[in-house]
Amino acid sequence: MADKKADKGGKKSAHPQTGKKDFFAVSKEGKLERKKRHCPKCGPGVFLADHSDRASCGKCGYTEFKKK
């Protein structure tokens, strides 16, 4: 039998991972500004995912549909 640990290469993700730093921008005055909206139920620490037809929260499932 082949060694399972040696065989473990893993698959690369099709989507690049984003970090929290990508959700903020620094203004000219040196203040942090949020690029994305936060969830009204969970509070300012949880951002809404931006889809083509909706914005949704991954934590509580809150969804806002975009108007066409």
N, C-alpha and C positions, 0 to 999 in steps of 0.2 A: 504494500500500500504506500501511496505517496504521502509525504508529510503535509498535513493541512496548513501548517503555519508557513511553510515555504511557498505554498501555492497561493497564499493570500496576497493578492495584488490590489484588489479593490477596484471599483469602477470610478471613473471621473464623473463629476456632476455635469449635467448638460447646462445648468444655469449657474452663473458665478454667484458666490455668496456675498451678501452685502452686510456691512457692519453698521452700528449705530452712528458712526461718524458720517455716513453718507446721508443721514436724515437731517443734518444741521448745516447751517452756513454762518459764517462770521460776517457781520455787517461792518461798514466803515467805522462806526463808533466803537467797535470791539464787542458788540453784544451778539449773543447767539440767537439765531432765528431758525424756527422749525420749517423744513421744506414740505413735510407731509402733515396732514391733519391728524389729530389724536381722536381716540374713541371717546364719545360722550359718556358711555357707561363706565369704562375702566379708568378713565382719567388721563392726565397728560403724559404718562409714561408708556402708553401703548399706542402705536400708530396704526392707521387704517391702511390696508393693502389696496393699491390702486389697480383695478382691473379695467378692461375695456368698457364694460357696461355697468360696473358697480364699484363701490368702495366697501371693504369688509374688514372686520376685526378678527384676527386669528385666535384671540383669547376667549372672547365671549360669544362670537358669532354675529355681532351686530352688523347689519348690512344697509347701505344706502344705495339705491339705484340711480343711475345718471339719467337725465332727461335727454331725449333724442333731439 
